[in-house]
């Protein structure tokens, strides 16, 4: 193909500065400027200008490269699902894995409760996660809250429901903080962003998530629900895991990548409701949207985290 851009475009005859103009100075000035240009390091420049948008992007990319669920090159690859038939194996080609376990047609069973994939470079390894210890503390906290809730509802019987709710709201917030604090102490900090594609799109979305997980673009692992024979109009669940629900920077980073991958829309795009992030300990406690304690099931909503900061 012939280049349509002529080097004479914008020449002095048209009122512009030509390449022969002395605008750049004499030969000595040109040499000095060329030397400065050659030695210019944009990475260092943006590092010292973090308030500018390119600086923010550079910082996010640096975090991804340095510690976003990745490990040093010489650290052995790790797969917590190795040997499980329902998961990708460490040296299994991605194409073979996706063909072997397509979520659309893989039937749920005791062998295939979920389809799993891990980030083999993830920092997360078997640790001193004390789930039993957390559950014991959590049950005590929930029981104490239930007793207090019953006392308040009994003492305020006949009063407006809003009054009772206002009385319980700070107690619920304190319960949530205590549960999450206990989870941190017991090293039970994993959580996940939850996607709900319809069956006709589940294979496509899962392939994107699986590739990005293995390529260290998302979090520590991911899983997808197989076919439960509930029909075409019931969404499937894809979970994208992060190591620590309290690491908001990492939680946001993973969400941002899901947006870039086209799996999540930003606020205000059509009728997009967004997605939600849930701590695994809340799942283990059975805290859903209609739980008996009135707790919020999710910690974060994509629409909140993606909302542009309000101008002062």
VENMO-V71208 format. One record per pair of residues at least 24 apart in sequence whose ideal C-beta (glycine too) atoms are under 6 Angstrom apart, sorted by sequence separation. I is the first residue (numbers start at 1). J is the second residue. D is the distance in whole Angstrom. If there is no record, write none. Layout:
# VENMO-V71208
I:J:D
I:J:D
This chain:
# VENMO-V71208
276:301:5
85:111:6
86:112:5
274:301:6
275:302:5
274:302:4
86:115:6
87:116:4
88:117:5
209:238:6
274:303:4
145:175:5
199:232:5
202:236:5
245:279:5
81:116:5
219:254:5
218:254:5
267:303:5
81:118:6
141:178:5
198:235:5
80:118:6
264:302:6
79:118:5
196:235:4
197:236:6
218:257:6
267:306:5
217:257:5
266:306:5
267:307:6
79:120:6
138:179:6
78:120:6
77:120:4
195:238:4
137:182:4
194:239:6
192:239:4
193:240:5
255:302:6
134:182:6
192:240:6
134:183:6
192:241:5
69:119:6
71:121:5
255:305:6
70:121:5
190:241:6
191:242:6
71:123:6
134:186:4
69:122:5
133:186:5
208:261:5
252:305:6
134:188:5
191:245:4
245:299:6
189:244:4
130:186:4
189:245:6
131:188:6
129:187:5
205:263:6
128:187:5
129:188:6
127:187:6
195:275:6
194:275:6
193:275:6
194:276:6
193:277:5
191:277:6
191:279:4
191:280:6
190:280:5
117:210:5
188:281:5
119:213:5
104:199:6
121:216:5
117:213:5
124:220:5
104:202:5
122:220:4
183:281:5
103:202:5
104:203:5
102:203:5
119:220:5
103:206:5
118:221:5
117:222:5
116:223:5
98:207:6
114:223:4
115:224:5
115:226:6
112:226:5
108:226:4
124:243:5
176:295:6
106:226:4
107:227:5
108:228:5
103:224:5
172:294:6
103:226:6
70:216:5
138:285:6
69:219:5
69:220:5
